[in-house]
Amino acid sequence: MKDQIQEEIIEEFALFDDWLDKYDYLIGLSDTLPLIDAAHKSEKYIIEGCQSRVWVDARLDGRKVYYSADSDAIIVKGLLALLVRALSGRTPQEIIDTELYFIEAIGLKENLSPTRGNGLLATIKQMRLYALAFQSTQE
């Protein structure tokens, strides 16, 4: 099933021919990241398995989940901005069910180092765990 936000991301990255330009764009996206509250930049919110330091938090507002995040690496902040954009503002069930196909479609999978790739997967897993926790409180 097509997802409007992911399709927009794919279209944006399609404008660039080489990965240096895509990395520049990714770095620029880091400015759009809803930053995690400074009080949440603690061990409790850190994502294990990431090469850089990454923090992710989530809040339930009504029936929708909204994420905030930060990292000490600028490219990772761009990656986080993409994940937050793709998953925020959805219900917990929608987050659990969303297949993040844009990652492969824009070529991220083969253009990230193995440690960055593992960190990306760990971050997605944590975002889904937040959604699962919120879902259990709604039932």
Buried (B, 14 or more C-beta within 10 A) or exposed (E): EEBEBBEEBBEBBEEBEEBEEBBEBBEEBBEEBBBBEEEBBEEEBBBEBBBBEBBBBBEBEEEBBBBBBBBEBBBBBBBBBBBBBBBBBBBBBBBBEBEBBBBEBBEBEEEBEEEBBBBBEBBBEBBBEBBEEBBEEEE
